[in-house]
Amino acid sequence: SWSADKRFKDNGNLTITDTKTGLMWMKEDSYLYSGRWVDWFESIQHVKQLNEEGFADQHDWQVPTIKELTTIYEADKTNSKVLGKGMIIHIDPIFAKEGSASLWTIEENGNYNAFGVVLNTGKRFSSPKKARSRKAVRAVRHLD
């Protein structure tokens, strides 16, 4: 099935293809997939585990960059509210609902912090790598 604007394709295997960027995303973030929040180190481990399992028959999943993650933020779209909070997650409704609004990226900010993207504003954040509160990761892979 396709998103209303035909940008995103639901592949029927818990992955979403973005025809605009050539990226494939997990439909669920790590919180929806595993039921727990993750710190930055755990986000890397989560993606490594997906590759070991061959999630969706693929072994090249990555933790996204800031640039990649900001491509799924769309201010005019509403996915759902953040679980337990009133904030709106602004990504296409084709993605799984009520996940985390704060997703880690692979990019570090010094020795002790890393960047992520907040999906209710589209802005990047910097947080201690060991911070786990309400944070998740959404794995991505390149189709080319």
Secondary structure, DSSP 8 states (H G I E B T S, - for coil): -B-TTS-EEE-SSSEEEETTTTEEEESS-HHHHHSS---HHHHHHHHHHHHHHTGGG-S--B---HHHHHTT--TT---EE-TTS--EE-S-TTS-SS--SEEEEEEEETTTEEEEEETTT--EEEEETT--TTEE---EEE--
